[in-house]
Every structure is written in C-alpha cells, then in structure tokens.
Amino acid sequence: MNYIVDALMAVSFTVATMAGLILFFFLPSGLKQGGSQEVLGIAKQGWIQVHNWSGIILIVFVLTHLTLHWRWIALLTKNIFKKNKL
C-alpha cells in the first residue's frame, strides 16, 4: 500500500509541476499571442484544469501518506522532545 501511495504521489507531483511550468513559461496570463493559446494541442484552460486537479490529487496522497506513517511521526516527535529534556 505504501509503495502505491508513494508512486501515485510522485506521478501527481510530476504532472502538477509540468502543467505549472507550461502555464508559467508558455501560456502566461495577460498575453494573447494571436489565435488560441495551446501547447501540445491542449488549450490554456485545459492546462489549468490538469494543474488544479493533479494538485488536489497530490494533497490527497500526501494526507494518505502522513496517515500511513502517523505512528512513526508521533514516536519520532516524542523521542526528539524526550532527548531535549535531558
């Protein structure tokens, strides 16, 4: 389960990042460069949707990842504060 969550988290991160970079560098806001704005045959609004949904999916997988590792996080945090009291 952990491997699948991590792999899907990496995929959604990559998709969100690539869509964000395409929007930032190739389809900047405020510029109409004649005709429709498209990259790889996808209009700007399509890239915005890809970016937004992959970001939402990434958040879901990050929360799932944290839930799967919550016991480890809690124990590590407890040990860190316990060592600082000595």
DSSP file (Angstrom, degrees, kcal/mol; ACC not computed):
  #  RESIDUE AA STRUCTURE BP1 BP2  ACC     N-H-->O    O-->H-N    N-H-->O    O-->H-N    TCO  KAPPA ALPHA  PHI   PSI    X-CA   Y-CA   Z-CA
    1    1 A M     >        0   0    0      0, 0.0     4,-2.4     0, 0.0     5,-0.2   0.000 360.0 360.0 360.0 -44.6    0.0    0.0    0.0
    2    2 A N  H  >  +     0   0    0      1,-0.2     4,-2.6     2,-0.2     5,-0.2   0.905 360.0  51.2 -61.8 -42.5    2.8    2.4    0.9
    3    3 A Y  H  > S+     0   0    0      2,-0.2     4,-2.5     1,-0.2    -1,-0.2   0.903 110.8  48.5 -61.8 -42.2    4.6    1.9   -2.4
    4    4 A I  H  > S+     0   0    0      2,-0.2     4,-2.6     1,-0.2     5,-0.2   0.927 112.2  48.2 -65.5 -45.7    1.5    2.5   -4.4
    5    5 A V  H  X S+     0   0    0     -4,-2.4     4,-2.2     1,-0.2    -2,-0.2   0.925 113.9  47.2 -60.7 -45.3    0.6    5.7   -2.5
    6    6 A D  H  X S+     0   0    0     -4,-2.6     4,-2.2     2,-0.2    -2,-0.2   0.902 112.7  48.9 -64.8 -41.1    4.2    7.0   -2.9
    7    7 A A  H  X S+     0   0    0     -4,-2.5     4,-2.1     2,-0.2    -2,-0.2   0.924 113.7  45.5 -64.9 -44.5    4.3    6.1   -6.6
    8    8 A L  H  X S+     0   0    0     -4,-2.6     4,-2.5     1,-0.2    -1,-0.2   0.843 110.9  54.3 -68.2 -32.8    1.0    7.9   -7.3
    9    9 A M  H  X S+     0   0    0     -4,-2.2     4,-2.2    -5,-0.2    -1,-0.2   0.909 109.0  48.5 -64.7 -42.2    2.1   10.8   -5.2
   10   10 A A  H  X S+     0   0    0     -4,-2.2     4,-2.3     2,-0.2    -2,-0.2   0.899 111.8  49.4 -64.7 -40.9    5.2   11.1   -7.4
   11   11 A V  H  X S+     0   0    0     -4,-2.1     4,-2.5     2,-0.2    -2,-0.2   0.936 112.3  46.4 -64.7 -46.5    3.1   10.9  -10.5
   12   12 A S  H  X S+     0   0    0     -4,-2.5     4,-2.4     1,-0.2    -1,-0.2   0.871 112.2  51.7 -66.3 -35.3    0.7   13.6   -9.4
   13   13 A F  H  X S+     0   0    0     -4,-2.2     4,-2.5     2,-0.2    -1,-0.2   0.926 111.0  47.9 -62.8 -44.9    3.6   15.8   -8.3
   14   14 A T  H  X S+     0   0    0     -4,-2.3     4,-2.7     2,-0.2     5,-0.2   0.916 113.0  47.4 -63.6 -44.1    5.2   15.4  -11.7
   15   15 A V  H  X S+     0   0    0     -4,-2.5     4,-2.6     2,-0.2     5,-0.2   0.930 113.5  47.5 -64.0 -45.9    2.0   16.2  -13.6
   16   16 A A  H  X S+     0   0    0     -4,-2.4     4,-2.2    -5,-0.2    -2,-0.2   0.903 114.2  47.9 -62.3 -41.1    1.2   19.3  -11.4
   17   17 A T  H  X S+     0   0    0     -4,-2.5     4,-2.5     2,-0.2    -2,-0.2   0.935 112.9  46.6 -65.6 -47.4    4.8   20.5  -11.8
   18   18 A M  H  X S+     0   0    0     -4,-2.7     4,-2.4     2,-0.2    -2,-0.2   0.919 114.1  47.9 -63.2 -43.6    4.9   20.1  -15.6
   19   19 A A  H  X S+     0   0    0     -4,-2.6     4,-2.5    -5,-0.2    -1,-0.2   0.907 112.2  50.4 -63.6 -40.6    1.5   21.7  -16.1
   20   20 A G  H  X S+     0   0    0     -4,-2.2     4,-2.4    -5,-0.2    -2,-0.2   0.902 110.8  48.3 -63.3 -41.5    2.5   24.6  -13.8
   21   21 A L  H  X S+     0   0    0     -4,-2.5     4,-2.9     2,-0.2     5,-0.5   0.896 111.1  50.5 -66.3 -39.7    5.8   25.1  -15.8
   22   22 A I  H  X>S+     0   0    0     -4,-2.4     4,-2.1     1,-0.2     5,-1.3   0.928 112.8  46.6 -62.5 -44.5    3.9   25.0  -19.1
   23   23 A L  H  <5S+     0   0    0     -4,-2.5     4,-0.4     3,-0.2    -2,-0.2   0.904 116.5  44.8 -63.3 -40.9    1.4   27.6  -17.8
   24   24 A F  H  <5S+     0   0    0     -4,-2.4    -2,-0.2    -5,-0.2    -1,-0.2   0.928 126.5  25.4 -71.5 -46.0    4.2   29.8  -16.4
   25   25 A F  H  <5S+     0   0    0     -4,-2.9    -3,-0.2    -5,-0.2    -2,-0.2   0.842 133.5  26.2 -92.0 -35.6    6.6   29.7  -19.3
   26   26 A F  T  <5S+     0   0    0     -4,-2.1    -3,-0.2    -5,-0.5    -2,-0.1   0.698 128.4  33.3-105.8 -22.0    4.4   29.0  -22.4
   27   27 A L  S   <S+     0   0    0     -5,-1.3    -1,-0.2    -4,-0.4    -2,-0.1  -0.418  76.4 177.2-131.4  58.1    1.0   30.3  -21.5
   28   28 A P    >   -     0   0    0      0, 0.0     3,-1.0     0, 0.0     2,-0.1  -0.254  34.3-105.4 -66.2 152.1    1.5   33.3  -19.3
   29   29 A S  T 3  S+     0   0    0      1,-0.2     3,-0.1    -5,-0.1    -2,-0.0  -0.434  99.8  29.2 -74.9 150.5   -1.5   35.3  -18.1
   30   30 A G  T 3  S+     0   0    0      1,-0.2     2,-0.6    -2,-0.1    -1,-0.2   0.316  95.8 103.0  86.4  -8.6   -2.3   38.6  -19.7
   31   31 A L    <   -     0   0    0     -3,-1.0     2,-0.7     2,-0.0    -1,-0.2  -0.932  45.2-174.4-113.0 122.7   -0.7   37.8  -23.0
   32   32 A K        -     0   0    0     -2,-0.6     2,-0.3    -3,-0.1     3,-0.1  -0.941   5.4-170.8-111.1 107.5   -2.8   37.0  -26.1
   33   33 A Q        -     0   0    0     -2,-0.7     3,-0.1     1,-0.2    -1,-0.1  -0.149  54.0 -79.9 -95.2  39.4   -0.4   36.0  -28.8
   34   34 A G  S    S+     0   0    0     -2,-0.3    -1,-0.2     1,-0.2     0, 0.0   0.526  99.3  17.4  73.7 135.1   -2.9   35.8  -31.6
   35   35 A G  S    S-     0   0    0     -3,-0.1     2,-0.3     2,-0.1    -1,-0.2  -0.221 114.1 -30.1  67.4-162.0   -5.2   32.9  -32.1
   36   36 A S        -     0   0    0     -3,-0.1     2,-0.8    -4,-0.1    -4,-0.0  -0.637  60.9-119.7 -90.2 148.6   -5.7   30.4  -29.4
   37   37 A Q        +     0   0    0     -2,-0.3     7,-1.4   -10,-0.0     2,-0.3  -0.784  48.8 156.9 -89.5 112.8   -3.1   29.7  -26.8
   38   38 A E  E     -A   43   0A   0     -2,-0.8     2,-0.4     5,-0.2     5,-0.2  -0.983  27.2-169.8-137.4 147.5   -2.3   25.9  -27.0
   39   39 A V  E >  S-A   42   0A   0      3,-2.2     3,-1.7    -2,-0.3    -2,-0.0  -0.989  83.9  -6.7-134.6 128.6    0.6   23.7  -26.0
   40   40 A L  T 3  S-     0   0    0     -2,-0.4     3,-0.1     1,-0.3    -1,-0.1   0.811 129.9 -59.1  55.7  33.3    0.7   20.1  -27.2
   41   41 A G  T 3  S+     0   0    0      1,-0.2     2,-0.5     0, 0.0    -1,-0.3   0.563 113.5 115.9  77.2   8.6   -2.8   20.6  -28.6
   42   42 A I  E <   -A   39   0A   0     -3,-1.7    -3,-2.2     2,-0.0    -1,-0.2  -0.945  62.4-128.9-114.2 129.1   -4.3   21.5  -25.2
   43   43 A A  E  >  -A   38   0A   0     -2,-0.5     4,-1.8    -5,-0.2     3,-0.4  -0.204  29.3-102.5 -70.2 164.7   -5.7   24.9  -24.6
   44   44 A K  H  > S+     0   0    0     -7,-1.4     4,-2.2     1,-0.2     5,-0.2   0.890 122.0  54.3 -56.9 -43.2   -4.7   27.1  -21.7
   45   45 A Q  H  > S+     0   0    0      1,-0.2     4,-2.1     2,-0.2    -1,-0.2   0.862 106.2  53.6 -62.0 -34.8   -7.9   26.3  -19.8
   46   46 A G  H  > S+     0   0    0     -3,-0.4     4,-2.4     2,-0.2    -1,-0.2   0.903 108.2  49.1 -64.4 -41.4   -7.2   22.6  -20.2
   47   47 A W  H  X S+     0   0    0     -4,-1.8     4,-2.6     2,-0.2    -2,-0.2   0.870 108.9  53.3 -65.7 -36.3   -3.7   23.0  -18.7
   48   48 A I  H  X S+     0   0    0     -4,-2.2     4,-2.8     2,-0.2    -2,-0.2   0.922 109.9  47.9 -63.2 -43.0   -5.2   24.9  -15.8
   49   49 A Q  H  X S+     0   0    0     -4,-2.1     4,-2.7     2,-0.2     5,-0.3   0.915 111.9  49.2 -64.0 -43.2   -7.6   22.0  -15.1
   50   50 A V  H  X S+     0   0    0     -4,-2.4     4,-2.3     1,-0.2     5,-0.2   0.931 113.7  47.1 -60.4 -45.5   -4.8   19.5  -15.3
   51   51 A H  H  X S+     0   0    0     -4,-2.6     4,-1.7     2,-0.2    -2,-0.2   0.928 114.7  45.3 -62.9 -46.8   -2.7   21.6  -12.9
   52   52 A N  H  X S+     0   0    0     -4,-2.8     4,-2.1     2,-0.2    -2,-0.2   0.939 116.2  43.9 -65.2 -47.8   -5.5   22.1  -10.4
   53   53 A W  H  X S+     0   0    0     -4,-2.7     4,-2.6     1,-0.2     5,-0.2   0.886 112.8  50.5 -69.2 -38.3   -6.8   18.5  -10.4
   54   54 A S  H  X S+     0   0    0     -4,-2.3     4,-2.1    -5,-0.3    -1,-0.2   0.859 110.4  52.0 -67.9 -31.6   -3.3   17.0  -10.1
   55   55 A G  H  X S+     0   0    0     -4,-1.7     4,-2.1    -5,-0.2    -2,-0.2   0.901 110.2  47.7 -66.7 -41.3   -2.6   19.3   -7.2
   56   56 A I  H  X S+     0   0    0     -4,-2.1     4,-2.0     2,-0.2    -2,-0.2   0.917 112.3  49.2 -64.4 -43.3   -5.8   18.2   -5.4
   57   57 A I  H  X S+     0   0    0     -4,-2.6     4,-2.2     1,-0.2    -2,-0.2   0.897 108.8  54.1 -63.0 -39.8   -4.9   14.6   -6.0
   58   58 A L  H  X S+     0   0    0     -4,-2.1     4,-2.5     1,-0.2    -1,-0.2   0.917 106.5  51.5 -59.6 -44.2   -1.4   15.3   -4.7
   59   59 A I  H  X S+     0   0    0     -4,-2.1     4,-2.5     1,-0.2    -1,-0.2   0.906 108.8  51.4 -59.8 -42.2   -2.8   16.7   -1.5
   60   60 A V  H  X S+     0   0    0     -4,-2.0     4,-2.2     1,-0.2    -1,-0.2   0.920 112.1  45.9 -61.6 -43.7   -5.0   13.6   -1.0
   61   61 A F  H  X S+     0   0    0     -4,-2.2     4,-2.6     2,-0.2    -2,-0.2   0.861 110.8  52.5 -70.2 -34.6   -2.0   11.3   -1.5
   62   62 A V  H  X S+     0   0    0     -4,-2.5     4,-2.6     2,-0.2    -2,-0.2   0.933 111.3  47.0 -64.4 -44.5    0.2   13.4    0.9
   63   63 A L  H  X S+     0   0    0     -4,-2.5     4,-2.1     2,-0.2    -2,-0.2   0.894 112.9  49.4 -63.7 -39.0   -2.5   13.2    3.6
   64   64 A T  H  X S+     0   0    0     -4,-2.2     4,-2.5     2,-0.2    -2,-0.2   0.914 110.6  50.9 -63.2 -43.0   -2.8    9.5    3.0
   65   65 A H  H  X S+     0   0    0     -4,-2.6     4,-1.5     1,-0.2    -2,-0.2   0.920 111.0  47.6 -60.8 -45.4    1.0    9.1    3.2
   66   66 A L  H  < S+     0   0    0     -4,-2.6    -1,-0.2     1,-0.2    -2,-0.2   0.881 111.2  51.7 -64.4 -37.3    1.0   11.0    6.5
   67   67 A T  H >< S+     0   0    0     -4,-2.1     3,-1.1     1,-0.2     4,-0.3   0.910 108.3  51.0 -64.7 -42.1   -1.9    8.9    7.8
   68   68 A L  H 3< S+     0   0    0     -4,-2.5    -1,-0.2     1,-0.2     3,-0.2   0.818 119.4  36.7 -64.1 -30.2    0.0    5.7    7.0
   69   69 A H  T 3X S+     0   0    0     -4,-1.5     4,-2.4    -5,-0.2    -1,-0.2   0.206  81.9 112.8-107.3  14.4    3.1    6.9    8.8
   70   70 A W  H <> S+     0   0    0     -3,-1.1     4,-2.8     1,-0.2     5,-0.2   0.877  75.4  52.8 -59.4 -41.0    1.4    8.7   11.7
   71   71 A R  H  > S+     0   0    0     -4,-0.3     4,-2.5    -3,-0.2    -1,-0.2   0.924 111.2  47.1 -61.0 -44.0    2.7    6.3   14.4
   72   72 A W  H  > S+     0   0    0      2,-0.2     4,-2.5     1,-0.2     5,-0.2   0.912 112.5  49.9 -63.3 -42.9    6.3    6.7   13.2
   73   73 A I  H  X S+     0   0    0     -4,-2.4     4,-2.4     2,-0.2    -2,-0.2   0.925 112.0  47.8 -61.9 -45.1    5.9   10.5   13.1
   74   74 A A  H  X S+     0   0    0     -4,-2.8     4,-2.4     2,-0.2    -2,-0.2   0.923 113.7  46.4 -63.7 -45.0    4.4   10.6   16.7
   75   75 A L  H  X S+     0   0    0     -4,-2.5     4,-2.4     2,-0.2    -2,-0.2   0.900 113.0  49.3 -66.1 -40.6    7.1    8.3   18.1
   76   76 A L  H  X S+     0   0    0     -4,-2.5     4,-2.2     2,-0.2    -1,-0.2   0.920 112.1  48.3 -63.7 -43.7    9.9   10.3   16.4
   77   77 A T  H  X S+     0   0    0     -4,-2.4     4,-2.2    -5,-0.2     5,-0.2   0.908 111.3  50.4 -62.8 -42.5    8.5   13.6   17.7
   78   78 A K  H  X S+     0   0    0     -4,-2.4     4,-2.1     1,-0.2    -2,-0.2   0.916 111.3  48.8 -61.9 -42.9    8.2   12.1   21.2
   79   79 A N  H  X S+     0   0    0     -4,-2.4     4,-2.2     2,-0.2    -2,-0.2   0.871 108.8  53.2 -66.2 -36.8   11.8   10.9   21.1
   80   80 A I  H  X S+     0   0    0     -4,-2.2     4,-1.5     1,-0.2    -1,-0.2   0.940 113.4  42.1 -64.4 -45.8   13.1   14.3   19.9
   81   81 A F  H  X S+     0   0    0     -4,-2.2     4,-0.9     1,-0.2    -2,-0.2   0.832 112.1  55.3 -71.9 -30.6   11.4   16.1   22.7
   82   82 A K  H >X S+     0   0    0     -4,-2.1     4,-0.6    -5,-0.2     3,-0.5   0.910 108.2  48.6 -66.5 -41.7   12.4   13.5   25.3
   83   83 A K  H >< S+     0   0    0     -4,-2.2     3,-0.7     1,-0.2    -2,-0.2   0.842 106.5  57.0 -67.0 -33.5   16.1   13.9   24.3
   84   84 A N  H 3< S+     0   0    0     -4,-1.5    -1,-0.2     1,-0.2    -2,-0.2   0.738  98.7  60.8 -71.0 -21.8   15.9   17.7   24.6
   85   85 A K  H <<        0   0    0     -4,-0.9    -1,-0.2    -3,-0.5    -2,-0.2   0.707 360.0 360.0 -78.2 -19.3   14.8   17.5   28.2
   86   86 A L    <<        0   0    0     -3,-0.7    -1,-0.2    -4,-0.6    -2,-0.1   0.500 360.0 360.0 -73.7 360.0   17.9   15.7   29.3
